[in-house]
């Protein structure tokens, strides 16, 4: 088998081997030339692809890193923003709610401190009113006799005492009355003398009893005439005899009071019914209330009220002393009044007032003074005392009676707060908010 193979396999001579080698070398050279001169697209593409891959890989990494960095940066920025915002909010909240003040500053600002406590809150309805003269203690002085004014010692606005001379007039009518009294007194003296004599004669059996009885009758008539003349003078407020003149008529004050009106002048002729003085005792005045028909059920005689002046800070307590039975035809309202003591003359007639009619009283668990409540951003707050100053505490309010206010939520009993001067704290709070906004 080997022999057969050997015999069948052709042998290559040297020339053939050289030719084959030359062909192979030429082919290799041609292939190398072809490779060297062919377009570099594949290689370029390959290089570009490699470059692209490398670039994209780098870009992707960078992009991924950038995204990651951006995310971290965003997270950091967001965290910084939140931190800054939180700080700002915290600072703003602290700034908006807390005011740092030392004890010396609190004292110099006049801020009073009190504690929230239970109280009795009065439910009331507010009605308009006006201070008027107490008509029971007001007099319109008239002369009661016609005459001519000789002197006017009293002046408008002057305080006078009971019996003090207000004016003096000369009156012929008074002169006649005094003359009548004097004549009656003379007749009485004569009648007494006659009666004494006739009685003695009758007792001695010298004269008849009839003469004695006639003298007694004349005496009784003379006594009646004198009493009648005296009563006429008393009714006029005149004395029995004038100081130096029968026609001198002294007009005197009927009680202690103040001359609030004067309509008389020296030398003027006045009539017996002319109102020459108005005298009023202002130690007691009336607060006249205008009561609508819908409020008549709560305005009753004896009800407690609080009268407050509209022009200044003043108030007084009292009770309703009168409620009108009729409604005004035009106003459809009734009149009621409260009698007020006026020792300091603070309640002057003509002053407008508000009258709080108390309809009930309720016990509340927590209350503060009305002056302590301030409005910040349209919400009620109370400035609570804290370690370094005051903090604006939002509260929910309930009933109020003008002096105290119920705190339904936001404050506990016993909490110290700014009871007076809280407006100073509100101003400081507003000032701090403005500076923080800038």
HELIX and SHEET records of a PDB file:
HELIX    1   1 UNK A    2  UNK A    8  1                                   7    
HELIX    2   2 UNK A   14  UNK A   37  1                                  24    
HELIX    3   3 UNK A   41  UNK A   97  1                                  57    
HELIX    4   4 UNK A  103  UNK A  108  1                                   6    
HELIX    5   5 UNK A  135  UNK A  137  5                                   3    
HELIX    6   6 UNK A  172  UNK A  203  1                                  32    
HELIX    7   7 UNK A  209  UNK A  236  1                                  28    
HELIX    8   8 UNK A  293  UNK A  295  5                                   3    
HELIX    9   9 UNK A  370  UNK A  372  5                                   3    
HELIX   10  10 UNK A  422  UNK A  437  1                                  16    
SHEET    1   A 4 UNK A  98  UNK A 100  0                                        
SHEET    2   A 4 UNK A 389  UNK A 394 -1                                        
SHEET    3   A 4 UNK A 379  UNK A 385 -1                                        
SHEET    4   A 4 UNK A 373  UNK A 376 -1                                        
SHEET    1   B 2 UNK A 112  UNK A 115  0                                        
SHEET    2   B 2 UNK A 416  UNK A 420 -1                                        
SHEET    1   C 8 UNK A 396  UNK A 400  0                                        
SHEET    2   C 8 UNK A 404  UNK A 409 -1                                        
SHEET    3   C 8 UNK A 352  UNK A 369 -1                                        
SHEET    4   C 8 UNK A 117  UNK A 133 -1                                        
SHEET    5   C 8 UNK A 284  UNK A 292 -1                                        
SHEET    6   C 8 UNK A 333  UNK A 341 -1                                        
SHEET    7   C 8 UNK A 315  UNK A 323 -1                                        
SHEET    8   C 8 UNK A 304  UNK A 309 -1                                        
SHEET    1   D 4 UNK A 138  UNK A 142  0                                        
SHEET    2   D 4 UNK A 275  UNK A 280 -1                                        
SHEET    3   D 4 UNK A 257  UNK A 262 -1                                        
SHEET    4   D 4 UNK A 159  UNK A 160 -1                                        
SHEET    1   E 4 UNK A 248  UNK A 252  0                                        
SHEET    2   E 4 UNK A 165  UNK A 170 -1                                        
SHEET    3   E 4 UNK A 147  UNK A 151 -1                                        
SHEET    4   E 4 UNK A 269  UNK A 270 -1                                        
END                                                                             
